Amino acid sequence: MFLTPFRASVTDDIVAWFDVIGPVLFYLAVFGLVFAGTGLFVGAFIPFITGDSLVFAAGLIAAAHQDSINIFVMAIGVGMSAWLGDQVGYTLGRHFGRPYLDKREGKWLKKAIIRSEQFYDRYGWWSVVVARFVPWARVLIPAIAGIGKMNYYQFFSANLVGAVLWGVGLTLSGFFAYSIPWVKSFVYVIAIVVICLSLIAGYRTWKANRVS
């Protein structure tokens, strides 16, 4: 989640896209990549270009080009794309299930699947929300939730909360960080607190379910 030197470089590259493709195609590229990151599992292979760096950079560009990029359209579009991508991932998991994931090759991906299952089993509803902030979990948790036949309406609500917090929140973070540099660090502190509180609440729910 933090902008390491590598991710900062990726963010710079994304910012450079705007000058090449223009505002309309940039909107479509951002929305499409956010959707594909979880809806088509693209994030398992190029997480930085479909995740935090992309969304944060979109906010930066909206701030730098307010005459051609509307921050509200960008933020809402990213949130909707994130939500729709997870809905598709959930549907694929529910209808195609384990065979689909098992056919994916690569030791890293198989380990990520196992970790995602453990994460989902432990935190349930909260896992869908928190997963939005964790690269490997963001891609696989929706499918795992579908495989585990999580109640559709529970997934719908958790996915909506996660998409708003991550998609809209991180896009606005990039927008405000452009003119207020300290906001960037402050936002990540808030995100860490939210994740910690979510994990604690999820753990308490999981423990209560075990007792009952």
Secondary structure, 3 states (H helix, E strand, C coil): CCCCHHHHHHHHHHHHHHHHHHHHHHHHHHHHHHHHHHHCCHHHCCHHHHCHHHHHHHHHHHHHCCCCCCHHHHHHHHHHHHHHHHHHHHHHHHHHHHHHHHCCCCHHHHHHHHHHHHHHHHHCHHHHHHHCCCHHHHHHHHHHHHHCCCCHHHHHHHHHHHHHHHHHHHHHHHHHHHHCCHHHHHHHHHHHHHHHHHHHHHHHHHHHHHHC
